[in-house]
C-alpha cells in the first residue's frame, strides 16, 4: 500500500499565502526576473510598499495556488494565465490599475553592468579620465582584456581617451564583464517589465499593456477619415451616417459661400467707400457755406 507524499509545512503555508493574495487583489502581473538586478528589485518593492506585493515563489507552488484559487472562486482564464508564467518569475499582486503599475515601472529605469557571456544590446564606452584604480596587475587587465589606452598619473590609472570596447551585438565574455564592472561601467538599461497580466478574470497581454496609444489613436482617426472619403464616393445613401453626410454638405456649402461671396462683398464695400466719403465732403462744404451766410445775415 503506497503512502501519500508528505508536503512540507512551509510549502502549504506559501500556497495558502498566495491564494489569499489572489483573493484580496484584483490585478496580478507576471514579471520575468531573470535580467533584474537584485538592488533594483528591492528598491521597486520599497517604492510600491502598501500598493503592491511582490512574491517570488517556485513555479510549482504558484501553479498549485492558482489551481486552488480557481476551484474556490470559479474565476475565468486562470488556466490561460498559468500557461504564461515563466520559470524565473515574480507575481505582483495589486489593486492599482495595471497601466499605472506599468507607468511606475517605466519611470524607474536602472543602468546596470553588462552580464557575462551575453550579447550587449548597445555600444559600450569607457570614458577618458581617472579610473581611481591603483597601479598594479589591474593595468594589464585594462590593456589586454579591453585594450584600453592607459597612463599612470598620481599613482592611479587613467584612460587617455573615450574608448568603445564593444559594439551592439557583440558578446561580452566573463573577463570583459568583470573588468567593466570593476571600472563602474553600467551601459545596459534595465526595466521591470510586465510579461503578462490577469485582471479579475480578464487576460491582458504585454502587447496591450505597452501599446502606443497616441499612435493607435492617430491611426484610427486616419482610417476613419479615409473610410468617410470612400463612403462619400459611393452611389448610395446610408441612413445611419446621415450626420456625416450633413456635416460634409455644410462644410462644402461654407467653402463655396466663402469662395463666391467672401471677397466680392469686401470689394464692393471698398468701392463704395470713396462715394460715401465724397458725399460727406459735399455736405460739409454746404454746411460751411450756409454757416458763413448766417453770420452776415
Number of C-alpha atoms within 10 A of each C-alpha: 3 4 5 6 6 6 8 8 9 9 14 14 11 17 22 17 14 24 20 13 21 19 15 12 17 17 22 25 24 23 22 18 17 11 12 16 17 10 10 17 14 11 13 17 16 11 13 15 11 9 13 20 18 20 17 14 18 14 16 12 16 22 20 17 22 20 16 16 21 17 10 11 9 12 13 15 15 19 13 12 22 16 9 13 21 16 13 14 19 22 22 21 23 23 15 13 12 20 13 10 19 16 14 15 17 14 10 14 13 17 14 18 19 26 19 15 14 14 16 19 16 15 14 21 16 21 15 15 14 16 16 12 14 15 16 11 8 14 20 14 16 19 12 11 17 19 13 22 15 19 15 14 11 10 12 15 21 23 18 15 13 13 16 14 17 19 15 11 12 16 18 21 15 13 14 22 21 18 16 23 15 13 15 13 18 16 19 17 13 17 18 22 20 23 18 22 23 22 18 16 14 15 17 17 16 14 10 12 18 13 10 10 11 9 10 11 11 11 12 12 12 12 12 12 12 11 11 15 11 10 16 14 8 9 6 8 11 11 9 8 11 11 10 15 17 11 11 14 12 12 12 12 12 11 12 12 11 12 11 10 11 12 10 12 10 10 11 10 10 11 10 10 11 11 11 10 11 11 11 12 12 11 11 11 11 11 11 11 10 10 12 10 9 8 7 6 6
